[in-house]
């Protein structure tokens, strides 16, 4: 009898786990994906460049009467750029709007619409079984070497307290590859996977964050880690004096500067790097920032005049 109960318990446990991984997990409505590009060629000439950025979902858009999630790429920080040949490293990806995605639970797929288009392109297909070849526009086969990413195994990973299916692929020339439902791939979010490094660029997903913190960490050892990338920190003029008082605040705060502003713009970001407020056409030396409907927490601000960043800073909003 005890043995029978034990068998039932094991079967029930396996059913629960399987049930968790069979639930379709959509992409979150608000999140950021930290991604690193590492360009390298150490064969005939040396070419090295590191690019760091993040994607964010910032609102919805209507395409063909369906609601899609808008995807933006942040400022791309460049580091360790070096080459001893006239051939330059692969250029960094452009910042700005990169397209929109939509989940289709009925088809068990995710689709993507590129800018200036209304046509769906397959991003992720979650119907793959062991032995299937990776499908979607992210796949770039190197036919000269006949290398194709094939599903080698399927398991599950814990993401924000829930199990999600993971498809592992092989063979791959230079790194392991996987896709996770509602997260992306080991190469990023919409990054193409080159089965042979013809452009000598490795692409790596570092982490995925939402308002509660990191919901997935890939384990890739990024020099910047899971920290968000902000533009122009090296453009700040230390001679300009700025003061934000009070800080923290619950209703409003005042930003004071010793320079006279003309048609300046103040942009406020939440802790996930998403823009939540913007004040335009600022003139004078004093800026009043009202809380309005912002929730309590940590925020970052950026003050620009023309194309120059004058300062970045952070403040805290409290409910007291």
Secondary structure, DSSP 8 states (H G I E B T S, - for coil): -HHHHHHHHHHHHHHHHHHHHHS-----SS-EEEEEEEEEE-SSS-EEEEEEEEEEEEEEEEETTEEEEEEEE---EEEEEEESSSS--------EEEEEEEEETTTTEEEEE-TT----EEEEETT--TT-B--STTEE-BGGGTB--EEEEEEEEEETTEEEEEEEEE--SSS-EEEETTTEETTBSS--EESS-TT-EEEEEEEEEETTEEEEE-----SSTT----TTGGG--TTS-EEEESSSBSSEEEEEEEEEEEEEEEEEEETTS-EEEEEEEEEEEEEEEE-TT--SEEEEEEEEETTEEEEEEEEEE---
